Amino acid sequence: MAIEDPFIGRGWSFPPAFDKQEAGVVMSTGIRDIEESLRIIFTTALGERIMNPLFGCGLDDSVFEVMNTSRISYLENLIRTAIIYHEPRIDADQVTVEPDQFAGILTIGVGYKVRGANSRFNFVYPYYLTERAA
């Protein structure tokens, strides 16, 4: 199975964009679609989606918590569970959360294998809140 196989999927790009010439939505396919899906899962708070309140990961609940070993293990399990429920195209082999206390960033690493393909990939996502300039 090729990585760009239609079996993997096709969906709207994230963030959504529109193509004037094609008069339609910009689509993403293959691994890019999977990684955009993971990004959506990580940034969606539980209860945020009206018709699907269980969608998401709930990482925002831990923004102001102390990042000790117990909290990191909790977040790794939370991420792994969210991937199992909301991204059926992959198997997450390895989930790591590495905090940077001084920068206020959690670096989330997901090593995954696409189901039905013998290909492994890594996805690294820096989770942090951006401040707006006034």
ABEGO torsion letter per residue (X at the ends): XBAABAAAEBBBBOBBBBBAAAGBBBBBBEAAAAAAAAAAAAABBBGABAABAABEAGAAAAAABBBBAAAAAAAAAAAAAAAAAABAABBBABBBBBBBAAAGBBBBBBBBBBBGBBBBBBBBBBBBBBBBBX
